Amino acid sequence: MNLLGIDLNQPATYKDIWEWVSVSVPNLIVIIIMGALFVGALLLPFPKGKDES
């Protein structure tokens, strides 16, 4: 049963970022998503409560 439609029983492909850094593609996707969530958490405003005057 293959729900994803891709074969996960093979080695991951690696990308060379710099000469001395190579990252697997699945890890690179996770890093990009985590970075986007971090930037979104910094830029989105906090919800404001009711003012008690």
C-alpha positions as CSV (number, residue, x, y, z in Angstrom):
1,M,0.0,0.0,0.0
2,N,1.6,3.2,-1.2
3,L,-0.4,6.2,0.0
4,L,2.1,8.9,-1.1
5,G,2.6,7.7,-4.6
6,I,6.4,7.7,-4.3
7,D,8.8,5.0,-3.4
8,L,10.4,5.6,0.0
9,N,12.6,2.5,-0.1
10,Q,15.5,4.2,-1.8
11,P,18.3,6.5,-0.6
12,A,17.5,10.2,-0.4
13,T,19.1,12.6,-2.9
14,Y,21.5,15.1,-1.6
15,K,22.1,18.7,-2.7
16,D,25.4,20.6,-2.3
17,I,24.6,23.9,-0.7
18,W,28.3,25.0,-0.5
19,E,31.4,23.0,-1.2
20,W,31.4,21.5,2.3
21,V,27.7,21.3,3.1
22,S,25.4,18.6,1.6
23,V,21.8,18.3,2.7
24,S,19.2,15.7,1.8
25,V,16.2,17.0,-0.1
26,P,13.6,15.9,2.6
27,N,15.7,17.6,5.3
28,L,16.0,20.7,3.2
29,I,12.2,20.9,2.8
30,V,11.8,20.6,6.6
31,I,14.3,23.4,7.2
32,I,12.6,25.7,4.7
33,I,9.2,25.0,6.3
34,M,10.6,25.6,9.8
35,G,12.2,28.9,8.6
36,A,8.9,30.1,7.1
37,L,7.0,29.3,10.3
38,F,9.6,31.2,12.3
39,V,9.5,34.3,10.1
40,G,5.7,34.1,10.2
41,A,5.7,33.9,14.0
42,L,7.9,37.0,14.1
43,L,5.8,39.0,11.6
44,L,2.2,38.1,12.5
45,P,0.7,40.3,15.3
46,F,-0.3,38.9,18.6
47,P,-4.1,38.6,19.2
48,K,-5.3,41.5,21.4
49,G,-7.6,41.0,24.4
50,K,-10.5,43.1,25.5
51,D,-9.6,46.5,27.1
52,E,-10.8,46.8,30.7
53,S,-11.2,50.5,31.3
